[in-house]
């Protein structure tokens, strides 16, 4: 727990909060690898999901009216069912191998979408169930449940405001359930300050992002999360 690792973790929190408030996702993808490096797998994931809950709370006030409640419900049902079960089943598993497998799956999915792949089923109820389940697994393993939800959102054709509002609503509930399943770690003043600063900066730019830029950002952040999971395993 060196000062250098703590400083990097604060940078990750700030940049992650910026991404979350500007695009609807990204906090855990950016911050989780650095928090895990600083605190270790268990405490790093616990602090990530706690801060991730806060990172969506204020932006949701702005974009709640644009959220798609049906989509949130379809995503949350499998997530709420699977998260406690996965946390129990994986409590003694080797986190390094789990992280590598999860990261590889995320990278493969992002590569397919970046090349123009479209899966119409992914935007429907079956896709929501698959995305919610995969997100629960990734959140328990590495605190990065965003990629499957980002891939789901990329296939829906939502506007930026709908994307943000829907993702905020989903991630708040998901991260609360994950925190209760893996443990809650209270952030300190420096972590909260970095979170607040990043959130404020992202909210100022959120409405200026065009749809194409939003999709690119979501895919890039998902790829970063996949790479971070693998890199953090070694």
C-alpha positions as a printed Julia matrix, in Angstrom:
234×3 Matrix{Float64}:
   0.0     0.0     0.0
   2.55    2.56   -1.12
   1.82    6.26   -1.49
   2.46    5.87   -5.21
  -0.23    3.16   -5.49
  -2.62    5.34   -3.51
  -2.01    8.31   -5.82
  -2.68    6.12   -8.87
  -5.86    4.86   -7.24
  -7.05    8.45   -6.73
  -6.36    9.23  -10.4
  -8.36    6.14  -11.34
 -11.27    7.26   -9.17
 -11.24   10.75  -10.7
 -11.08    9.53  -14.31
 -13.58    6.77  -13.65
 -16.07    9.21  -12.14
 -15.61   11.49  -15.14
 -16.34    8.62  -17.55
 -19.34    7.46  -15.5
 -21.04   10.84  -15.36
 -20.3    11.65  -19.01
 -21.28    8.34  -20.64
 -23.3     6.34  -18.11
 -20.58    3.78  -17.42
 -16.86    3.51  -16.92
 -16.14    4.12  -13.24
 -15.31    0.54  -12.36
 -13.59   -0.13  -15.68
 -11.1     2.64  -15.04
 -10.83    2.58  -11.25
 -11.08   -1.11  -10.34
  -7.66   -2.26  -11.66
  -5.89    0.54   -9.77
  -7.89    0.04   -6.59
  -7.16   -3.69   -6.69
  -3.48   -2.92   -7.22
  -3.57   -0.63   -4.18
  -5.73   -2.68   -1.8
  -5.68   -6.24   -3.12
  -8.52   -8.23   -4.75
 -11.01   -8.41   -1.88
 -10.79   -4.88   -0.51
 -10.23   -3.42   -3.98
 -13.48   -4.88   -5.3
 -15.33   -3.89   -2.12
 -14.23   -0.26   -2.39
 -14.85   -0.19   -6.14
 -18.5    -1.22   -5.9
 -19.1     1.17   -3.0
 -17.67    4.13   -4.91
 -19.38    2.99   -8.12
 -22.75    3.25   -6.39
 -22.02    6.85   -5.42
 -20.68    7.68   -8.91
 -24.12    7.05  -10.45
 -26.27    8.63   -7.76
 -25.87   12.35   -8.58
 -25.9    11.95  -12.4
 -29.08    9.87  -12.1
 -30.89   12.91  -10.68
 -30.19   14.68  -13.96
 -31.03   11.82  -16.35
 -33.63    9.77  -14.45
 -36.47   11.03  -16.66
 -34.73    9.55  -19.72
 -34.22    6.08  -18.22
 -35.95    3.0   -19.64
 -37.54    1.28  -16.6
 -38.39   -1.89  -18.5
 -34.81   -2.33  -19.66
 -33.54   -1.72  -16.12
 -35.9    -4.38  -14.79
 -34.9    -6.91  -17.47
 -31.22   -6.38  -16.65
 -31.66   -6.38  -12.87
 -33.66   -9.6   -12.48
 -30.8   -11.96  -13.45
 -28.26   -9.73  -11.72
 -30.13   -9.76   -8.4
 -30.64  -13.51   -8.59
 -27.07  -14.37   -9.59
 -24.91  -11.96   -7.57
 -25.34  -13.51   -4.07
 -25.09  -17.02   -5.51
 -21.94  -16.24   -7.49
 -20.32  -14.52   -4.5
 -20.94  -17.68   -2.46
 -19.79  -20.15   -5.13
 -16.64  -18.21   -6.02
 -15.56  -17.31   -2.5
 -12.7   -19.86   -2.61
 -11.92  -19.75   -6.35
  -8.56  -18.6    -7.71
  -9.24  -14.92   -8.55
  -6.41  -14.74  -11.08
  -7.84  -17.44  -13.34
 -11.34  -16.03  -13.02
 -10.09  -12.57  -13.97
  -8.24  -13.89  -17.02
 -11.3   -15.79  -18.27
 -13.59  -12.81  -17.7
 -11.17  -10.38  -19.37
 -10.81  -12.6   -22.44
 -14.57  -12.79  -22.86
 -14.94   -9.02  -22.61
 -12.2    -8.39  -25.18
 -13.72  -10.87  -27.64
 -17.15   -9.25  -27.38
 -15.77   -5.74  -27.82
 -13.73   -6.81  -30.86
 -16.82   -8.25  -32.53
 -18.84   -5.07  -31.97
 -15.98   -2.79  -33.03
 -15.86   -4.65  -36.37
 -19.53   -3.88  -36.93
 -21.13   -7.01  -35.5
 -24.74   -6.63  -34.46
 -26.72   -9.14  -32.47
 -30.4    -8.24  -32.65
 -31.24  -10.73  -29.91
 -28.94   -8.84  -27.53
 -31.31   -5.84  -27.47
 -34.26   -8.01  -26.39
 -35.25   -9.82  -23.18
 -32.91  -12.78  -23.84
 -30.01  -10.4   -24.4
 -30.85   -8.5   -21.23
 -30.88  -11.75  -19.26
 -27.5   -12.77  -20.69
 -26.01   -9.32  -20.13
 -27.32   -9.11  -16.57
 -25.93  -12.53  -15.69
 -22.53  -11.85  -17.24
 -22.39   -8.47  -15.53
 -23.1   -10.08  -12.15
 -20.18  -12.47  -12.68
 -17.75   -9.74  -13.71
 -18.78   -7.49  -10.84
 -18.23  -10.22   -8.26
 -14.9   -11.29   -9.79
 -13.33   -7.91  -10.47
 -15.78   -5.11   -9.72
 -16.22   -4.42  -13.44
 -19.78   -5.32  -14.37
 -20.03   -2.67  -17.08
 -18.88   -4.38  -20.32
 -21.85   -6.74  -20.84
 -24.26   -3.89  -20.07
 -22.34   -1.59  -22.41
 -22.58   -4.17  -25.19
 -26.31   -4.49  -24.56
 -26.72   -0.7   -24.69
 -24.68   -0.46  -27.9
 -27.26   -2.66  -29.67
 -30.38   -0.81  -28.51
 -30.12    2.42  -30.49
 -30.77    4.52  -27.39
 -30.05    8.23  -27.33
 -27.12    9.35  -25.12
 -29.54   10.6   -22.44
 -31.47    7.3   -22.38
 -28.22    5.35  -22.26
 -26.96    7.36  -19.31
 -30.21    7.31  -17.34
 -30.79    3.58  -17.85
 -27.22    2.62  -16.98
 -27.18    4.81  -13.86
 -30.38    3.2   -12.59
 -29.07   -0.29  -13.22
 -25.59    0.21  -11.79
 -26.79    1.79   -8.55
 -28.9    -1.23   -7.65
 -26.35   -3.74   -8.94
 -23.48   -2.26   -6.98
 -25.5    -2.08   -3.77
 -26.3    -5.8    -4.09
 -22.69   -6.62   -4.95
 -21.39   -4.62   -2.0
 -23.74   -6.47    0.36
 -22.54   -9.78   -1.14
 -18.75   -9.19   -1.16
 -18.39   -6.62    1.62
 -18.65   -2.86    2.08
 -15.51   -0.73    2.47
 -16.03    2.9     3.49
 -14.09    5.38    1.28
 -11.88    8.02    2.89
 -11.99   11.8     2.35
  -9.43   11.75   -0.49
 -11.37    9.06   -2.38
 -14.62   10.98   -1.98
 -12.97   14.23   -3.12
 -11.61   12.57   -6.27
 -15.03   11.06   -6.96
 -16.8    14.42   -6.57
 -14.34   16.26   -8.81
 -14.54   13.68  -11.59
 -18.33   13.55  -11.4
 -18.69   17.33  -11.66
 -16.36   17.53  -14.66
 -18.14   14.7   -16.48
 -21.58   16.19  -15.93
 -20.46   19.44  -17.54
 -19.55   17.61  -20.77
 -22.2    14.87  -20.85
 -24.76   16.66  -23.04
 -22.1    17.65  -25.59
 -21.17   14.08  -26.56
 -22.65   12.89  -29.91
 -24.07    9.39  -30.27
 -21.09    8.05  -32.26
 -18.62    9.36  -29.71
 -20.68    7.85  -26.9
 -20.64    4.4   -28.52
 -16.91    4.64  -29.16
 -16.3     5.63  -25.56
 -18.4     2.74  -24.24
 -16.51    0.22  -26.39
 -13.14    1.7   -25.48
 -13.94    1.6   -21.77
 -15.17   -1.97  -22.08
 -11.92   -2.96  -23.8
  -9.95   -1.2   -21.07
 -11.84   -3.17  -18.45
 -11.07   -6.48  -20.19
  -7.38   -5.69  -20.48
  -7.31   -4.45  -16.89
  -8.79   -7.69  -15.62
  -6.1    -9.75  -17.36
  -3.24   -7.42  -16.42
  -4.33   -7.34  -12.81
  -4.23  -11.12  -12.6
  -0.43  -11.25  -12.95
